[in-house]
Amino acid sequence: MSDKFENKLLGFINANGLFEKIDRVLLAVSGGAGSVAMTHVLCRLRQAGRLHCDFVVAHINHGLR
């Protein structure tokens, strides 16, 4: 993932106060490319100390394929 995308996502999160005063966030993922990218970028931001909450990942099988 590019740093540009990570910075844009972090800017959106901060501008909208998405994770303010939150210790843990549930990431519901389907296993598709978008879900995997979201999880990857958010975990990278967390590991870099740029986000200050923990993530729990739950796989959701929509049964659409």
PDB file of N, CA, C, O and CB in Angstrom:
ATOM      1  N   MET A   1       0.843  -1.181   0.000  1.00  0.00           N
ATOM      2  CA  MET A   1       0.000   0.000   0.000  1.00  0.00           C
ATOM      3  C   MET A   1       0.881   1.234   0.000  1.00  0.00           C
ATOM      4  O   MET A   1       1.963   1.242   0.587  1.00  0.00           O
ATOM      5  CB  MET A   1      -0.955   0.003   1.212  1.00  0.00           C
ATOM      6  N   SER A   2       0.415   2.255  -0.651  1.00  0.00           N
ATOM      7  CA  SER A   2       1.216   3.472  -0.732  1.00  0.00           C
ATOM      8  C   SER A   2       1.014   4.342   0.506  1.00  0.00           C
ATOM      9  O   SER A   2      -0.045   4.336   1.135  1.00  0.00           O
ATOM     10  CB  SER A   2       0.860   4.262  -1.996  1.00  0.00           C
ATOM     11  N   ASP A   3       2.071   5.091   0.833  1.00  0.00           N
ATOM     12  CA  ASP A   3       1.979   6.024   1.947  1.00  0.00           C
ATOM     13  C   ASP A   3       0.928   7.092   1.669  1.00  0.00           C
ATOM     14  O   ASP A   3       0.288   7.592   2.595  1.00  0.00           O
ATOM     15  CB  ASP A   3       3.340   6.673   2.217  1.00  0.00           C
ATOM     16  N   LYS A   4       0.749   7.445   0.395  1.00  0.00           N
ATOM     17  CA  LYS A   4      -0.247   8.451   0.024  1.00  0.00           C
ATOM     18  C   LYS A   4      -1.649   7.986   0.425  1.00  0.00           C
ATOM     19  O   LYS A   4      -2.430   8.757   0.983  1.00  0.00           O
ATOM     20  CB  LYS A   4      -0.189   8.737  -1.495  1.00  0.00           C
ATOM     21  N   PHE A   5      -1.960   6.721   0.135  1.00  0.00           N
ATOM     22  CA  PHE A   5      -3.270   6.172   0.500  1.00  0.00           C
ATOM     23  C   PHE A   5      -3.427   6.121   2.016  1.00  0.00           C
ATOM     24  O   PHE A   5      -4.481   6.476   2.543  1.00  0.00           O
ATOM     25  CB  PHE A   5      -3.455   4.765  -0.100  1.00  0.00           C
ATOM     26  N   GLU A   6      -2.387   5.682   2.715  1.00  0.00           N
ATOM     27  CA  GLU A   6      -2.447   5.627   4.178  1.00  0.00           C
ATOM     28  C   GLU A   6      -2.699   7.017   4.762  1.00  0.00           C
ATOM     29  O   GLU A   6      -3.523   7.174   5.662  1.00  0.00           O
ATOM     30  CB  GLU A   6      -1.141   5.040   4.750  1.00  0.00           C
ATOM     31  N   ASN A   7      -1.990   8.023   4.249  1.00  0.00           N
ATOM     32  CA  ASN A   7      -2.164   9.387   4.737  1.00  0.00           C
ATOM     33  C   ASN A   7      -3.564   9.911   4.449  1.00  0.00           C
ATOM     34  O   ASN A   7      -4.157  10.602   5.277  1.00  0.00           O
ATOM     35  CB  ASN A   7      -1.129  10.306   4.110  1.00  0.00           C
ATOM     36  N   LYS A   8      -4.086   9.584   3.281  1.00  0.00           N
ATOM     37  CA  LYS A   8      -5.447  10.017   2.929  1.00  0.00           C
ATOM     38  C   LYS A   8      -6.477   9.360   3.852  1.00  0.00           C
ATOM     39  O   LYS A   8      -7.398  10.019   4.333  1.00  0.00           O
ATOM     40  CB  LYS A   8      -5.762   9.676   1.449  1.00  0.00           C
ATOM     41  N   LEU A   9      -6.315   8.070   4.091  1.00  0.00           N
ATOM     42  CA  LEU A   9      -7.236   7.365   4.984  1.00  0.00           C
ATOM     43  C   LEU A   9      -7.143   7.913   6.405  1.00  0.00           C
ATOM     44  O   LEU A   9      -8.167   8.133   7.053  1.00  0.00           O
ATOM     45  CB  LEU A   9      -6.940   5.857   4.980  1.00  0.00           C
ATOM     46  N   LEU A  10      -5.930   8.133   6.890  1.00  0.00           N
ATOM     47  CA  LEU A  10      -5.751   8.683   8.228  1.00  0.00           C
ATOM     48  C   LEU A  10      -6.342  10.083   8.320  1.00  0.00           C
ATOM     49  O   LEU A  10      -6.955  10.428   9.330  1.00  0.00           O
ATOM     50  CB  LEU A  10      -4.269   8.709   8.603  1.00  0.00           C
ATOM     51  N   GLY A  11      -6.166  10.890   7.285  1.00  0.00           N
ATOM     52  CA  GLY A  11      -6.763  12.222   7.263  1.00  0.00           C
ATOM     53  C   GLY A  11      -8.276  12.165   7.357  1.00  0.00           C
ATOM     54  O   GLY A  11      -8.886  12.963   8.070  1.00  0.00           O
ATOM     55  N   PHE A  12      -8.895  11.216   6.634  1.00  0.00           N
ATOM     56  CA  PHE A  12     -10.350  11.046   6.688  1.00  0.00           C
ATOM     57  C   PHE A  12     -10.798  10.618   8.081  1.00  0.00           C
ATOM     58  O   PHE A  12     -11.774  11.144   8.618  1.00  0.00           O
ATOM     59  CB  PHE A  12     -10.811  10.015   5.647  1.00  0.00           C
ATOM     60  N   ILE A  13     -10.081   9.663   8.661  1.00  0.00           N
ATOM     61  CA  ILE A  13     -10.410   9.183  10.008  1.00  0.00           C
ATOM     62  C   ILE A  13     -10.345  10.329  11.008  1.00  0.00           C
ATOM     63  O   ILE A  13     -11.257  10.506  11.816  1.00  0.00           O
ATOM     64  CB  ILE A  13      -9.452   8.049  10.434  1.00  0.00           C
ATOM     65  N   ASN A  14      -9.262  11.110  10.954  1.00  0.00           N
ATOM     66  CA  ASN A  14      -9.091  12.207  11.902  1.00  0.00           C
ATOM     67  C   ASN A  14     -10.083  13.337  11.656  1.00  0.00           C
ATOM     68  O   ASN A  14     -10.626  13.891  12.611  1.00  0.00           O
ATOM     69  CB  ASN A  14      -7.677  12.743  11.827  1.00  0.00           C
ATOM     70  N   ALA A  15     -10.330  13.689  10.401  1.00  0.00           N
ATOM     71  CA  ALA A  15     -11.248  14.780  10.067  1.00  0.00           C
ATOM     72  C   ALA A  15     -12.669  14.485  10.519  1.00  0.00           C
ATOM     73  O   ALA A  15     -13.429  15.398  10.840  1.00  0.00           O
ATOM     74  CB  ALA A  15     -11.231  15.042   8.570  1.00  0.00           C
ATOM     75  N   ASN A  16     -13.025  13.203  10.544  1.00  0.00           N
ATOM     76  CA  ASN A  16     -14.390  12.817  10.920  1.00  0.00           C
ATOM     77  C   ASN A  16     -14.481  12.259  12.332  1.00  0.00           C
ATOM     78  O   ASN A  16     -15.549  11.829  12.765  1.00  0.00           O
ATOM     79  CB  ASN A  16     -14.922  11.795   9.948  1.00  0.00           C
ATOM     80  N   GLY A  17     -13.366  12.265  13.049  1.00  0.00           N
ATOM     81  CA  GLY A  17     -13.359  11.800  14.438  1.00  0.00           C
ATOM     82  C   GLY A  17     -13.825  10.364  14.598  1.00  0.00           C
ATOM     83  O   GLY A  17     -14.500  10.034  15.572  1.00  0.00           O
ATOM     84  N   LEU A  18     -13.470   9.510  13.649  1.00  0.00           N
ATOM     85  CA  LEU A  18     -14.017   8.147  13.642  1.00  0.00           C
ATOM     86  C   LEU A  18     -13.589   7.299  14.836  1.00  0.00           C
ATOM     87  O   LEU A  18     -14.395   6.531  15.361  1.00  0.00           O
ATOM     88  CB  LEU A  18     -13.607   7.452  12.384  1.00  0.00           C
ATOM     89  N   PHE A  19     -12.336   7.425  15.276  1.00  0.00           N
ATOM     90  CA  PHE A  19     -11.863   6.556  16.348  1.00  0.00           C
ATOM     91  C   PHE A  19     -11.556   7.328  17.622  1.00  0.00           C
ATOM     92  O   PHE A  19     -10.790   6.851  18.459  1.00  0.00           O
ATOM     93  CB  PHE A  19     -10.633   5.803  15.900  1.00  0.00           C
ATOM     94  N   GLU A  20     -12.133   8.503  17.784  1.00  0.00           N
ATOM     95  CA  GLU A  20     -11.884   9.295  18.987  1.00  0.00           C
ATOM     96  C   GLU A  20     -12.485   8.605  20.206  1.00  0.00           C
ATOM     97  O   GLU A  20     -13.617   8.123  20.171  1.00  0.00           O
ATOM     98  CB  GLU A  20     -12.463  10.716  18.833  1.00  0.00           C
ATOM     99  N   LYS A  21     -11.717   8.569  21.269  1.00  0.00           N
ATOM    100  CA  LYS A  21     -12.160   8.005  22.550  1.00  0.00           C
ATOM    101  C   LYS A  21     -12.621   6.559  22.424  1.00  0.00           C
ATOM    102  O   LYS A  21     -13.505   6.117  23.158  1.00  0.00           O
ATOM    103  CB  LYS A  21     -13.285   8.844  23.124  1.00  0.00           C
ATOM    104  N   ILE A  22     -12.021   5.823  21.495  1.00  0.00           N
ATOM    105  CA  ILE A  22     -12.370   4.412  21.282  1.00  0.00           C
ATOM    106  C   ILE A  22     -11.112   3.582  21.493  1.00  0.00           C
ATOM    107  O   ILE A  22     -10.058   3.879  20.931  1.00  0.00           O
ATOM    108  CB  ILE A  22     -12.972   4.174  19.843  1.00  0.00           C
ATOM    109  N   ASP A  23     -11.233   2.538  22.308  1.00  0.00           N
ATOM    110  CA  ASP A  23     -10.091   1.666  22.585  1.00  0.00           C
ATOM    111  C   ASP A  23      -9.977   0.508  21.604  1.00  0.00           C
ATOM    112  O   ASP A  23      -8.878   0.029  21.322  1.00  0.00           O
ATOM    113  CB  ASP A  23     -10.190   1.126  23.984  1.00  0.00           C
ATOM    114  N   ARG A  24     -11.118   0.058  21.084  1.00  0.00           N
ATOM    115  CA  ARG A  24     -11.118  -1.143  20.240  1.00  0.00           C
ATOM    116  C   ARG A  24     -12.167  -0.975  19.141  1.00  0.00           C
ATOM    117  O   ARG A  24     -13.262  -0.467  19.378  1.00  0.00           O
ATOM    118  CB  ARG A  24     -11.404  -2.432  21.089  1.00  0.00           C
ATOM    119  N   VAL A  25     -11.804  -1.415  17.931  1.00  0.00           N
ATOM    120  CA  VAL A  25     -12.687  -1.309  16.773  1.00  0.00           C
ATOM    121  C   VAL A  25     -12.867  -2.694  16.167  1.00  0.00           C
ATOM    122  O   VAL A  25     -11.893  -3.423  15.981  1.00  0.00           O
ATOM    123  CB  VAL A  25     -12.120  -0.310  15.719  1.00  0.00           C
ATOM    124  N   LEU A  26     -14.105  -3.057  15.860  1.00  0.00           N
ATOM    125  CA  LEU A  26     -14.400  -4.312  15.180  1.00  0.00           C
ATOM    126  C   LEU A  26     -14.379  -4.061  13.676  1.00  0.00           C
ATOM    127  O   LEU A  26     -15.155  -3.252  13.167  1.00  0.00           O
ATOM    128  CB  LEU A  26     -15.780  -4.895  15.633  1.00  0.00           C
ATOM    129  N   LEU A  27     -13.494  -4.752  12.969  1.00  0.00           N
ATOM    130  CA  LEU A  27     -13.435  -4.681  11.520  1.00  0.00           C
ATOM    131  C   LEU A  27     -14.152  -5.903  10.962  1.00  0.00           C
ATOM    132  O   LEU A  27     -13.678  -7.028  11.122  1.00  0.00           O
ATOM    133  CB  LEU A  27     -11.958  -4.605  11.011  1.00  0.00           C
ATOM    134  N   ALA A  28     -15.283  -5.690  10.314  1.00  0.00           N
ATOM    135  CA  ALA A  28     -16.030  -6.784   9.697  1.00  0.00           C
ATOM    136  C   ALA A  28     -15.539  -6.915   8.266  1.00  0.00           C
ATOM    137  O   ALA A  28     -15.715  -5.997   7.465  1.00  0.00           O
ATOM    138  CB  ALA A  28     -17.585  -6.534   9.749  1.00  0.00           C
ATOM    139  N   VAL A  29     -14.927  -8.040   7.937  1.00  0.00           N
ATOM    140  CA  VAL A  29     -14.334  -8.234   6.616  1.00  0.00           C
ATOM    141  C   VAL A  29     -14.965  -9.420   5.904  1.00  0.00           C
ATOM    142  O   VAL A  29     -15.373 -10.399   6.530  1.00  0.00           O
ATOM    143  CB  VAL A  29     -12.822  -8.434   6.732  1.00  0.00           C
ATOM    144  N   SER A  30     -15.036  -9.310   4.574  1.00  0.00           N
ATOM    145  CA  SER A  30     -15.601 -10.390   3.772  1.00  0.00           C
ATOM    146  C   SER A  30     -14.520 -11.260   3.161  1.00  0.00           C
ATOM    147  O   SER A  30     -14.800 -12.370   2.708  1.00  0.00           O
ATOM    148  CB  SER A  30     -16.484  -9.826   2.679  1.00  0.00           C
ATOM    149  N   GLY A  31     -13.293 -10.774   3.142  1.00  0.00           N
ATOM    150  CA  GLY A  31     -12.210 -11.500   2.509  1.00  0.00           C
ATOM    151  C   GLY A  31     -11.939 -11.010   1.105  1.00  0.00           C
ATOM    152  O   GLY A  31     -10.994 -11.464   0.460  1.00  0.00           O
ATOM    153  N   GLY A  32     -12.760 -10.085   0.621  1.00  0.00           N
ATOM    154  CA  GLY A  32     -12.533  -9.493  -0.699  1.00  0.00           C
ATOM    155  C   GLY A  32     -11.389  -8.488  -0.645  1.00  0.00           C
ATOM    156  O   GLY A  32     -10.860  -8.185   0.425  1.00  0.00           O
ATOM    157  N   ALA A  33     -11.019  -7.981  -1.809  1.00  0.00           N
ATOM    158  CA  ALA A  33      -9.876  -7.074  -1.912  1.00  0.00           C
ATOM    159  C   ALA A  33     -10.045  -5.820  -1.061  1.00  0.00           C
ATOM    160  O   ALA A  33      -9.088  -5.376  -0.425  1.00  0.00           O
ATOM    161  CB  ALA A  33      -9.661  -6.679  -3.356  1.00  0.00           C
ATOM    162  N   GLY A  34     -11.233  -5.247  -1.038  1.00  0.00           N
ATOM    163  CA  GLY A  34     -11.468  -4.034  -0.254  1.00  0.00           C
ATOM    164  C   GLY A  34     -11.320  -4.265   1.235  1.00  0.00           C
ATOM    165  O   GLY A  34     -10.726  -3.447   1.937  1.00  0.00           O
ATOM    166  N   SER A  35     -11.852  -5.370   1.719  1.00  0.00           N
ATOM    167  CA  SER A  35     -11.750  -5.703   3.139  1.00  0.00           C
ATOM    168  C   SER A  35     -10.312  -5.972   3.551  1.00  0.00           C
ATOM    169  O   SER A  35      -9.864  -5.538   4.612  1.00  0.00           O
ATOM    170  CB  SER A  35     -12.614  -6.912   3.460  1.00  0.00           C
ATOM    171  N   VAL A  36      -9.601  -6.689   2.705  1.00  0.00           N
ATOM    172  CA  VAL A  36      -8.202  -7.012   3.009  1.00  0.00           C
ATOM    173  C   VAL A  36      -7.357  -5.740   3.000  1.00  0.00           C
ATOM    174  O   VAL A  36      -6.502  -5.559   3.866  1.00  0.00           O
ATOM    175  CB  VAL A  36      -7.641  -8.040   1.990  1.00  0.00           C
ATOM    176  N   ALA A  37      -7.592  -4.861   2.029  1.00  0.00           N
ATOM    177  CA  ALA A  37      -6.848  -3.602   1.966  1.00  0.00           C
ATOM    178  C   ALA A  37      -7.137  -2.737   3.190  1.00  0.00           C
ATOM    179  O   ALA A  37      -6.215  -2.169   3.775  1.00  0.00           O
ATOM    180  CB  ALA A  37      -7.199  -2.834   0.681  1.00  0.00           C
ATOM    181  N   MET A  38      -8.403  -2.631   3.581  1.00  0.00           N
ATOM    182  CA  MET A  38      -8.774  -1.853   4.760  1.00  0.00           C
ATOM    183  C   MET A  38      -8.061  -2.385   5.999  1.00  0.00           C
ATOM    184  O   MET A  38      -7.486  -1.613   6.765  1.00  0.00           O
ATOM    185  CB  MET A  38     -10.297  -1.882   4.967  1.00  0.00           C
ATOM    186  N   THR A  39      -8.096  -3.677   6.193  1.00  0.00           N
ATOM    187  CA  THR A  39      -7.463  -4.290   7.362  1.00  0.00           C
ATOM    188  C   THR A  39      -5.959  -4.055   7.343  1.00  0.00           C
ATOM    189  O   THR A  39      -5.371  -3.700   8.365  1.00  0.00           O
ATOM    190  CB  THR A  39      -7.762  -5.796   7.411  1.00  0.00           C
ATOM    191  N   HIS A  40      -5.345  -4.247   6.206  1.00  0.00           N
ATOM    192  CA  HIS A  40      -3.899  -4.081   6.067  1.00  0.00           C
ATOM    193  C   HIS A  40      -3.479  -2.647   6.408  1.00  0.00           C
ATOM    194  O   HIS A  40      -2.555  -2.441   7.195  1.00  0.00           O
ATOM    195  CB  HIS A  40      -3.454  -4.442   4.636  1.00  0.00           C
ATOM    196  N   VAL A  41      -4.147  -1.674   5.826  1.00  0.00           N
ATOM    197  CA  VAL A  41      -3.771  -0.272   6.039  1.00  0.00           C
ATOM    198  C   VAL A  41      -4.019   0.151   7.482  1.00  0.00           C
ATOM    199  O   VAL A  41      -3.171   0.812   8.081  1.00  0.00           O
ATOM    200  CB  VAL A  41      -4.550   0.642   5.085  1.00  0.00           C
ATOM    201  N   LEU A  42      -5.153  -0.213   8.045  1.00  0.00           N
ATOM    202  CA  LEU A  42      -5.434   0.168   9.429  1.00  0.00           C
ATOM    203  C   LEU A  42      -4.433  -0.462  10.395  1.00  0.00           C
ATOM    204  O   LEU A  42      -4.011   0.178  11.358  1.00  0.00           O
ATOM    205  CB  LEU A  42      -6.857  -0.241   9.812  1.00  0.00           C
ATOM    206  N   CYS A  43      -4.054  -1.709  10.141  1.00  0.00           N
ATOM    207  CA  CYS A  43      -3.056  -2.351  11.006  1.00  0.00           C
ATOM    208  C   CYS A  43      -1.683  -1.704  10.848  1.00  0.00           C
ATOM    209  O   CYS A  43      -0.952  -1.556  11.827  1.00  0.00           O
ATOM    210  CB  CYS A  43      -2.965  -3.850  10.692  1.00  0.00           C
ATOM    211  N   ARG A  44      -1.332  -1.320   9.632  1.00  0.00           N
ATOM    212  CA  ARG A  44      -0.052  -0.608   9.426  1.00  0.00           C
ATOM    213  C   ARG A  44      -0.046   0.729  10.162  1.00  0.00           C
ATOM    214  O   ARG A  44       0.955   1.096  10.777  1.00  0.00           O
ATOM    215  CB  ARG A  44       0.206  -0.377   7.917  1.00  0.00           C
ATOM    216  N   LEU A  45      -1.151   1.453  10.101  1.00  0.00           N
ATOM    217  CA  LEU A  45      -1.241   2.731  10.811  1.00  0.00           C
ATOM    218  C   LEU A  45      -1.150   2.522  12.318  1.00  0.00           C
ATOM    219  O   LEU A  45      -0.542   3.326  13.024  1.00  0.00           O
ATOM    220  CB  LEU A  45      -2.550   3.455  10.457  1.00  0.00           C
ATOM    221  N   ARG A  46      -1.745   1.459  12.801  1.00  0.00           N
ATOM    222  CA  ARG A  46      -1.687   1.144  14.239  1.00  0.00           C
ATOM    223  C   ARG A  46      -0.261   0.797  14.650  1.00  0.00           C
ATOM    224  O   ARG A  46       0.235   1.292  15.663  1.00  0.00           O
ATOM    225  CB  ARG A  46      -2.640  -0.029  14.583  1.00  0.00           C
ATOM    226  N   GLN A  47       0.395  -0.050  13.867  1.00  0.00           N
ATOM    227  CA  GLN A  47       1.768  -0.460  14.184  1.00  0.00           C
ATOM    228  C   GLN A  47       2.742   0.711  14.130  1.00  0.00           C
ATOM    229  O   GLN A  47       3.739   0.724  14.852  1.00  0.00           O
ATOM    230  CB  GLN A  47       2.223  -1.550  13.223  1.00  0.00           C
ATOM    231  N   ALA A  48       2.462   1.684  13.286  1.00  0.00           N
ATOM    232  CA  ALA A  48       3.321   2.860  13.164  1.00  0.00           C
ATOM    233  C   ALA A  48       3.039   3.893  14.257  1.00  0.00           C
ATOM    234  O   ALA A  48       3.708   4.923  14.330  1.00  0.00           O
ATOM    235  CB  ALA A  48       3.139   3.496  11.793  1.00  0.00           C
ATOM    236  N   GLY A  49       2.047   3.613  15.104  1.00  0.00           N
ATOM    237  CA  GLY A  49       1.701   4.525  16.189  1.00  0.00           C
ATOM    238  C   GLY A  49       0.870   5.714  15.745  1.00  0.00           C
ATOM    239  O   GLY A  49       0.753   6.702  16.470  1.00  0.00           O
ATOM    240  N   ARG A  50       0.294   5.622  14.556  1.00  0.00           N
ATOM    241  CA  ARG A  50      -0.500   6.730  14.032  1.00  0.00           C
ATOM    242  C   ARG A  50      -1.978   6.597  14.376  1.00  0.00           C
ATOM    243  O   ARG A  50      -2.730   7.564  14.255  1.00  0.00           O
ATOM    244  CB  ARG A  50      -0.334   6.821  12.532  1.00  0.00           C
ATOM    245  N   LEU A  51      -2.399   5.420  14.799  1.00  0.00           N
ATOM    246  CA  LEU A  51      -3.742   5.184  15.348  1.00  0.00           C
ATOM    247  C   LEU A  51      -3.555   4.570  16.728  1.00  0.00           C
ATOM    248  O   LEU A  51      -2.618   3.806  16.960  1.00  0.00           O
ATOM    249  CB  LEU A  51      -4.612   4.243  14.408  1.00  0.00           C
ATOM    250  N   HIS A  52      -4.449   4.910  17.630  1.00  0.00           N
ATOM    251  CA  HIS A  52      -4.261   4.489  19.016  1.00  0.00           C
ATOM    252  C   HIS A  52      -5.445   3.664  19.521  1.00  0.00           C
ATOM    253  O   HIS A  52      -5.985   3.925  20.596  1.00  0.00           O
ATOM    254  CB  HIS A  52      -4.056   5.706  19.911  1.00  0.00           C
ATOM    255  N   CYS A  53      -5.829   2.686  18.746  1.00  0.00           N
ATOM    256  CA  CYS A  53      -6.874   1.759  19.185  1.00  0.00           C
ATOM    257  C   CYS A  53      -6.490   0.374  18.684  1.00  0.00           C
ATOM    258  O   CYS A  53      -5.692   0.231  17.758  1.00  0.00           O
ATOM    259  CB  CYS A  53      -8.300   2.188  18.656  1.00  0.00           C
ATOM    260  N   ASP A  54      -7.064  -0.626  19.301  1.00  0.00           N
ATOM    261  CA  ASP A  54      -6.829  -2.005  18.887  1.00  0.00           C
ATOM    262  C   ASP A  54      -7.920  -2.419  17.913  1.00  0.00           C
ATOM    263  O   ASP A  54      -9.011  -1.848  17.909  1.00  0.00           O
ATOM    264  CB  ASP A  54      -6.789  -2.961  20.112  1.00  0.00           C
ATOM    265  N   PHE A  55      -7.621  -3.412  17.093  1.00  0.00           N
ATOM    266  CA  PHE A  55      -8.590  -3.918  16.125  1.00  0.00           C
ATOM    267  C   PHE A  55      -8.892  -5.387  16.400  1.00  0.00           C
ATOM    268  O   PHE A  55      -8.008  -6.175  16.733  1.00  0.00           O
ATOM    269  CB  PHE A  55      -8.066  -3.738  14.686  1.00  0.00           C
ATOM    270  N   VAL A  56     -10.149  -5.722  16.254  1.00  0.00           N
ATOM    271  CA  VAL A  56     -10.614  -7.105  16.287  1.00  0.00           C
ATOM    272  C   VAL A  56     -11.225  -7.343  14.910  1.00  0.00           C
ATOM    273  O   VAL A  56     -12.029  -6.537  14.441  1.00  0.00           O
ATOM    274  CB  VAL A  56     -11.662  -7.377  17.479  1.00  0.00           C
ATOM    275  N   VAL A  57     -10.853  -8.432  14.268  1.00  0.00           N
ATOM    276  CA  VAL A  57     -11.336  -8.702  12.912  1.00  0.00           C
ATOM    277  C   VAL A  57     -12.331  -9.852  12.950  1.00  0.00           C
ATOM    278  O   VAL A  57     -12.063 -10.907  13.526  1.00  0.00           O
ATOM    279  CB  VAL A  57     -10.159  -9.029  11.954  1.00  0.00           C
ATOM    280  N   ALA A  58     -13.486  -9.629  12.324  1.00  0.00           N
ATOM    281  CA  ALA A  58     -14.521 -10.664  12.221  1.00  0.00           C
ATOM    282  C   ALA A  58     -14.788 -10.923  10.744  1.00  0.00           C
ATOM    283  O   ALA A  58     -15.044  -9.994   9.977  1.00  0.00           O
ATOM    284  CB  ALA A  58     -15.841 -10.237  12.967  1.00  0.00           C
ATOM    285  N   HIS A  59     -14.727 -12.189  10.355  1.00  0.00           N
ATOM    286  CA  HIS A  59     -14.997 -12.552   8.965  1.00  0.00           C
ATOM    287  C   HIS A  59     -16.489 -12.775   8.776  1.00  0.00           C
ATOM    288  O   HIS A  59     -17.126 -13.511   9.529  1.00  0.00           O
ATOM    289  CB  HIS A  59     -14.202 -13.817   8.557  1.00  0.00           C
ATOM    290  N   ILE A  60     -17.029 -12.127   7.761  1.00  0.00           N
ATOM    291  CA  ILE A  60     -18.449 -12.268   7.421  1.00  0.00           C
ATOM    292  C   ILE A  60     -18.539 -12.921   6.046  1.00  0.00           C
ATOM    293  O   ILE A  60     -18.051 -12.370   5.059  1.00  0.00           O
ATOM    294  CB  ILE A  60     -19.189 -10.876   7.438  1.00  0.00           C
ATOM    295  N   ASN A  61     -19.159 -14.087   5.984  1.00  0.00           N
ATOM    296  CA  ASN A  61     -19.369 -14.749   4.704  1.00  0.00           C
ATOM    297  C   ASN A  61     -20.780 -14.427   4.240  1.00  0.00           C
ATOM    298  O   ASN A  61     -21.757 -14.963   4.763  1.00  0.00           O
ATOM    299  CB  ASN A  61     -19.145 -16.293   4.812  1.00  0.00           C
ATOM    300  N   HIS A  62     -20.874 -13.553   3.259  1.00  0.00           N
ATOM    301  CA  HIS A  62     -22.187 -13.135   2.757  1.00  0.00           C
ATOM    302  C   HIS A  62     -22.873 -14.221   1.931  1.00  0.00           C
ATOM    303  O   HIS A  62     -24.076 -14.143   1.684  1.00  0.00           O
ATOM    304  CB  HIS A  62     -22.043 -11.879   1.920  1.00  0.00           C
ATOM    305  N   GLY A  63     -22.126 -15.222   1.509  1.00  0.00           N
ATOM    306  CA  GLY A  63     -22.683 -16.319   0.736  1.00  0.00           C
ATOM    307  C   GLY A  63     -23.184 -15.862  -0.633  1.00  0.00           C
ATOM    308  O   GLY A  63     -24.113 -16.463  -1.175  1.00  0.00           O
ATOM    309  N   LEU A  64     -22.595 -14.822  -1.198  1.00  0.00           N
ATOM    310  CA  LEU A  64     -23.059 -14.294  -2.475  1.00  0.00           C
ATOM    311  C   LEU A  64     -22.326 -14.882  -3.683  1.00  0.00           C
ATOM    312  O   LEU A  64     -22.738 -14.662  -4.822  1.00  0.00           O
ATOM    313  CB  LEU A  64     -22.911 -12.804  -2.480  1.00  0.00           C
ATOM    314  N   ARG A  65     -21.253 -15.619  -3.444  1.00  0.00           N
ATOM    315  CA  ARG A  65     -20.498 -16.163  -4.581  1.00  0.00           C
ATOM    316  C   ARG A  65     -20.772 -17.605  -4.785  1.00  0.00           C
ATOM    317  O   ARG A  65     -20.217 -18.215  -5.699  1.00  0.00           O
ATOM    318  CB  ARG A  65     -19.032 -15.962  -4.394  1.00  0.00           C
TER     319      ARG A  65
END
